[in-house]
Structure formats: C-alpha cells, structure tokens
Amino acid sequence: MTAEETLDEPPTEESTDETTDRDQSHLTDVEDGAGCTEIWEHLSDRRENDADEE
C-alpha cells in the first residue's frame, strides 16, 4: 500500500500488479489469516530445515 492509498479505497491496477509479481511461494504453508508471529515462526522453521539439509 502506498502513502496515497487508504484502506477504504480499492487497490489500483498498479498496486495489484505489484503484489502479484512478488514470489510468495515461501508462504504457501502459512494459513490464511496468520499473524506476524505465525509467519515469523514458519519462516524460521523453514530456514532451520534448509540449514539441516546442507
């Protein structure tokens, strides 16, 4: 969200393209509605597993 956008305004085509172009594959196992803590734990666990495999 840019400084010009507010939560009440629908996303513009530009901001929608911005979010769809990002690689979000690292979040596929995170449940919808997860908060910051759950996402952090998921990413931390994933990093640990990747380090163990090396």
MOPAC internal coordinates of N, CA, C and O (Angstrom, degrees):
PM7 1SCF
backbone

  N    0.0000 0     0.00 0     0.00 0    0    0    0
  C    1.4417 1     0.00 0     0.00 0    1    0    0
  C    1.5253 1   107.58 1     0.00 0    2    1    0
  O    1.2310 1   120.94 1   -47.14 1    3    2    1
  N    1.3042 1   115.80 1   132.86 1    3    2    1
  C    1.4512 1   119.63 1   179.00 1    5    3    2
  C    1.5164 1   110.40 1   -90.10 1    6    5    3
  O    1.2310 1   120.69 1    -9.91 1    7    6    5
  N    1.3049 1   116.29 1   170.09 1    7    6    5
  C    1.4598 1   120.83 1  -179.51 1    9    7    6
  C    1.5202 1   111.31 1   -64.12 1   10    9    7
  O    1.2310 1   120.13 1   153.31 1   11   10    9
  N    1.3293 1   117.35 1   -26.69 1   11   10    9
  C    1.4657 1   120.82 1  -179.23 1   13   11   10
  C    1.5189 1   112.58 1   -77.76 1   14   13   11
  O    1.2310 1   119.70 1   157.42 1   15   14   13
  N    1.3210 1   118.18 1   -22.58 1   15   14   13
  C    1.4633 1   122.20 1  -178.16 1   17   15   14
  C    1.5209 1   110.45 1   -88.02 1   18   17   15
  O    1.2310 1   121.23 1   -29.42 1   19   18   17
  N    1.3141 1   115.25 1   150.58 1   19   18   17
  C    1.4560 1   120.02 1   173.25 1   21   19   18
  C    1.5126 1   108.28 1  -123.51 1   22   21   19
  O    1.2310 1   120.10 1   -10.95 1   23   22   21
  N    1.3171 1   117.41 1   169.05 1   23   22   21
  C    1.4597 1   120.85 1  -179.58 1   25   23   22
  C    1.5196 1   111.99 1   -66.85 1   26   25   23
  O    1.2310 1   119.85 1   157.22 1   27   26   25
  N    1.3432 1   117.88 1   -22.78 1   27   26   25
  C    1.4646 1   121.35 1  -178.56 1   29   27   26
  C    1.5161 1   113.07 1   -80.41 1   30   29   27
  O    1.2310 1   120.26 1   161.81 1   31   30   29
  N    1.3224 1   117.12 1   -18.19 1   31   30   29
  C    1.4529 1   120.62 1  -177.75 1   33   31   30
  C    1.5250 1   110.43 1   -92.29 1   34   33   31
  O    1.2310 1   120.19 1   -40.07 1   35   34   33
  N    1.3362 1   117.24 1   139.93 1   35   34   33
  C    1.4692 1   118.62 1   175.66 1   37   35   34
  C    1.5193 1   109.64 1   -67.04 1   38   37   35
  O    1.2310 1   119.90 1   -28.43 1   39   38   37
  N    1.3405 1   117.79 1   151.57 1   39   38   37
  C    1.4607 1   119.79 1  -179.31 1   41   39   38
  C    1.5208 1   110.73 1   -63.67 1   42   41   39
  O    1.2310 1   120.61 1   -36.15 1   43   42   41
  N    1.3089 1   116.44 1   143.85 1   43   42   41
  C    1.4474 1   120.82 1   176.35 1   45   43   42
  C    1.5167 1   108.97 1   -79.59 1   46   45   43
  O    1.2310 1   120.79 1   -14.12 1   47   46   45
  N    1.3135 1   116.09 1   165.88 1   47   46   45
  C    1.4667 1   119.80 1   179.73 1   49   47   46
  C    1.5244 1   110.34 1   -60.01 1   50   49   47
  O    1.2310 1   120.40 1   142.49 1   51   50   49
  N    1.3325 1   116.85 1   -37.51 1   51   50   49
  C    1.4620 1   121.46 1  -179.81 1   53   51   50
  C    1.5208 1   111.93 1   -62.83 1   54   53   51
  O    1.2310 1   120.10 1   133.51 1   55   54   53
  N    1.3554 1   117.42 1   -46.49 1   55   54   53
  C    1.4529 1   119.61 1  -178.22 1   57   55   54
  C    1.5227 1   111.57 1   -70.95 1   58   57   55
  O    1.2310 1   119.96 1   148.73 1   59   58   57
  N    1.3345 1   117.67 1   -31.27 1   59   58   57
  C    1.4603 1   120.85 1   177.35 1   61   59   58
  C    1.5215 1   110.16 1   -66.00 1   62   61   59
  O    1.2310 1   120.20 1   135.91 1   63   62   61
  N    1.3256 1   117.22 1   -44.09 1   63   62   61
  C    1.4587 1   121.08 1   178.02 1   65   63   62
  C    1.5205 1   110.97 1   -61.94 1   66   65   63
  O    1.2310 1   120.73 1   142.37 1   67   66   65
  N    1.3063 1   116.21 1   -37.63 1   67   66   65
  C    1.4591 1   122.08 1  -179.62 1   69   67   66
  C    1.5216 1   111.20 1   -59.13 1   70   69   67
  O    1.2310 1   119.93 1   136.14 1   71   70   69
  N    1.3284 1   117.74 1   -43.86 1   71   70   69
  C    1.4560 1   120.65 1  -177.30 1   73   71   70
  C    1.5175 1   112.31 1   -77.99 1   74   73   71
  O    1.2310 1   119.48 1   149.34 1   75   74   73
  N    1.3196 1   118.59 1   -30.66 1   75   74   73
  C    1.4602 1   120.03 1  -178.90 1   77   75   74
  C    1.5142 1   111.90 1   -78.04 1   78   77   75
  O    1.2310 1   119.78 1   159.80 1   79   78   77
  N    1.3238 1   118.02 1   -20.20 1   79   78   77
  C    1.4590 1   121.02 1   179.68 1   81   79   78
  C    1.5289 1   112.70 1   -80.06 1   82   81   79
  O    1.2310 1   120.05 1   164.75 1   83   82   81
  N    1.3032 1   117.52 1   -15.25 1   83   82   81
  C    1.4703 1   121.16 1  -179.20 1   85   83   82
  C    1.5234 1   110.59 1   -75.31 1   86   85   83
  O    1.2310 1   121.17 1   -35.54 1   87   86   85
  N    1.3195 1   115.36 1   144.46 1   87   86   85
  C    1.4609 1   120.44 1   174.68 1   89   87   86
  C    1.5216 1   108.22 1   -79.09 1   90   89   87
  O    1.2310 1   120.37 1   -65.12 1   91   90   89
  N    1.3244 1   116.89 1   114.88 1   91   90   89
  C    1.4591 1   121.27 1  -179.22 1   93   91   90
  C    1.5194 1   111.73 1  -115.54 1   94   93   91
  O    1.2310 1   120.39 1  -160.09 1   95   94   93
  N    1.3362 1   116.86 1    19.91 1   95   94   93
  C    1.4582 1   120.67 1  -177.74 1   97   95   94
  C    1.5243 1   112.35 1   -63.41 1   98   97   95
  O    1.2310 1   120.19 1   153.38 1   99   98   97
  N    1.3241 1   117.24 1   -26.62 1   99   98   97
  C    1.4640 1   120.71 1   179.50 1  101   99   98
  C    1.5223 1   111.90 1   -70.73 1  102  101   99
  O    1.2310 1   119.81 1   172.98 1  103  102  101
  N    1.3262 1   117.97 1    -7.02 1  103  102  101
  C    1.4661 1   121.91 1  -179.74 1  105  103  102
  C    1.5249 1   112.54 1  -110.38 1  106  105  103
  O    1.2310 1   119.53 1  -171.02 1  107  106  105
  N    1.3254 1   118.50 1     8.98 1  107  106  105
  C    1.4600 1   120.23 1  -175.87 1  109  107  106
  C    1.5244 1   113.30 1   -63.37 1  110  109  107
  O    1.2310 1   119.66 1   150.75 1  111  110  109
  N    1.3237 1   118.25 1   -29.25 1  111  110  109
  C    1.4655 1   121.12 1  -179.04 1  113  111  110
  C    1.5236 1   113.42 1   -89.06 1  114  113  111
  O    1.2310 1   120.07 1   179.46 1  115  114  113
  N    1.3410 1   117.47 1    -0.54 1  115  114  113
  C    1.4625 1   121.35 1  -179.96 1  117  115  114
  C    1.5261 1   108.58 1   -87.57 1  118  117  115
  O    1.2310 1   120.76 1   -48.24 1  119  118  117
  N    1.3292 1   116.14 1   131.76 1  119  118  117
  C    1.4586 1   120.52 1  -179.09 1  121  119  118
  C    1.5201 1   110.92 1   -68.61 1  122  121  119
  O    1.2310 1   120.75 1   -32.98 1  123  122  121
  N    1.3473 1   116.16 1   147.02 1  123  122  121
  C    1.4552 1   120.49 1   174.21 1  125  123  122
  C    1.5185 1   109.54 1   -58.40 1  126  125  123
  O    1.2310 1   120.53 1   -41.92 1  127  126  125
  N    1.3036 1   116.58 1   138.08 1  127  126  125
  C    1.4474 1   121.18 1   179.23 1  129  127  126
  C    1.5166 1   114.14 1    86.35 1  130  129  127
  O    1.2310 1   120.12 1  -177.15 1  131  130  129
  N    1.3282 1   117.37 1     2.85 1  131  130  129
  C    1.4652 1   120.32 1   178.96 1  133  131  130
  C    1.5201 1   109.65 1   -65.51 1  134  133  131
  O    1.2310 1   121.06 1   -33.36 1  135  134  133
  N    1.3023 1   115.58 1   146.64 1  135  134  133
  C    1.4588 1   121.12 1   179.32 1  137  135  134
  C    1.5108 1   111.62 1   -93.44 1  138  137  135
  O    1.2310 1   121.66 1     3.46 1  139  138  137
  N    1.3175 1   114.43 1  -176.54 1  139  138  137
  C    1.4712 1   121.05 1  -177.95 1  141  139  138
  C    1.5248 1   112.09 1   -57.36 1  142  141  139
  O    1.2310 1   120.56 1   137.26 1  143  142  141
  N    1.3279 1   116.53 1   -42.74 1  143  142  141
  C    1.4597 1   120.13 1  -177.06 1  145  143  142
  C    1.5226 1   111.19 1   -63.96 1  146  145  143
  O    1.2310 1   120.45 1   135.37 1  147  146  145
  N    1.3272 1   116.75 1   -44.63 1  147  146  145
  C    1.4694 1   119.87 1   179.90 1  149  147  146
  C    1.5193 1   111.23 1   -64.16 1  150  149  147
  O    1.2310 1   120.43 1   139.51 1  151  150  149
  N    1.3187 1   116.79 1   -40.49 1  151  150  149
  C    1.4653 1   120.08 1   179.27 1  153  151  150
  C    1.5234 1   110.02 1   -66.30 1  154  153  151
  O    1.2310 1   120.26 1   136.21 1  155  154  153
  N    1.3370 1   117.11 1   -43.79 1  155  154  153
  C    1.4615 1   120.82 1   178.69 1  157  155  154
  C    1.5235 1   110.34 1   -59.55 1  158  157  155
  O    1.2310 1   120.03 1   133.92 1  159  158  157
  N    1.3412 1   117.55 1   -46.08 1  159  158  157
  C    1.4624 1   121.22 1   179.72 1  161  159  158
  C    1.5182 1   110.93 1   -61.50 1  162  161  159
  O    1.2310 1   120.30 1   137.62 1  163  162  161
  N    1.3125 1   117.04 1   -42.38 1  163  162  161
  C    1.4649 1   121.36 1   179.86 1  165  163  162
  C    1.5308 1   110.49 1   -61.12 1  166  165  163
  O    1.2310 1   120.50 1   132.73 1  167  166  165
  N    1.3376 1   116.65 1   -47.27 1  167  166  165
  C    1.4570 1   120.31 1  -179.44 1  169  167  166
  C    1.5233 1   111.66 1   -66.96 1  170  169  167
  O    1.2310 1   120.47 1   142.70 1  171  170  169
  N    1.3241 1   116.71 1   -37.30 1  171  170  169
  C    1.4593 1   121.32 1   178.31 1  173  171  170
  C    1.5330 1   110.51 1   -64.43 1  174  173  171
  O    1.2310 1   120.60 1   133.87 1  175  174  173
  N    1.3234 1   116.46 1   -46.13 1  175  174  173
  C    1.4656 1   120.79 1   178.15 1  177  175  174
  C    1.5184 1   110.93 1   -61.65 1  178  177  175
  O    1.2310 1   120.77 1   139.90 1  179  178  177
  N    1.3206 1   116.13 1   -40.10 1  179  178  177
  C    1.4637 1   120.28 1  -179.47 1  181  179  178
  C    1.5294 1   110.67 1   -64.50 1  182  181  179
  O    1.2310 1   120.39 1   139.32 1  183  182  181
  N    1.3490 1   116.86 1   -40.68 1  183  182  181
  C    1.4639 1   120.54 1   177.94 1  185  183  182
  C    1.5203 1   110.95 1   -63.91 1  186  185  183
  O    1.2310 1   120.50 1   138.16 1  187  186  185
  N    1.3397 1   116.65 1   -41.84 1  187  186  185
  C    1.4706 1   120.64 1   178.61 1  189  187  186
  C    1.5139 1   110.30 1   -61.56 1  190  189  187
  O    1.2310 1   119.67 1   135.50 1  191  190  189
  N    1.3129 1   118.24 1   -44.50 1  191  190  189
  C    1.4563 1   122.19 1   179.70 1  193  191  190
  C    1.5210 1   111.16 1   -63.50 1  194  193  191
  O    1.2310 1   120.26 1   139.50 1  195  194  193
  N    1.3393 1   117.10 1   -40.50 1  195  194  193
  C    1.4556 1   120.67 1   177.95 1  197  195  194
  C    1.5152 1   110.74 1   -64.96 1  198  197  195
  O    1.2310 1   119.73 1   141.45 1  199  198  197
  N    1.3409 1   118.12 1   -38.55 1  199  198  197
  C    1.4622 1   121.81 1   179.20 1  201  199  198
  C    1.5245 1   111.10 1   -67.77 1  202  201  199
  O    1.2310 1   120.37 1   143.17 1  203  202  201
  N    1.3421 1   116.89 1   -36.83 1  203  202  201
  C    1.4631 1   121.13 1   178.88 1  205  203  202
  C    1.5170 1   112.04 1   -66.59 1  206  205  203
  O    1.2310 1   120.25 1   148.12 1  207  206  205
  N    1.3207 1   117.13 1   -31.88 1  207  206  205
  C    1.4601 1   121.50 1  -178.25 1  209  207  206
  C    1.5207 1   111.72 1   -75.17 1  210  209  207
  O    1.2310 1   120.27 1   159.06 1  211  210  209
  N    1.3235 1   117.09 1   -20.94 1  211  210  209
  C    1.4826 1   119.90 1  -179.19 1  213  211  210
  C    1.4566 1   109.96 1   -78.45 1  214  213  211
  O    1.2310 1   120.10 1   180.00 1  215  214  213

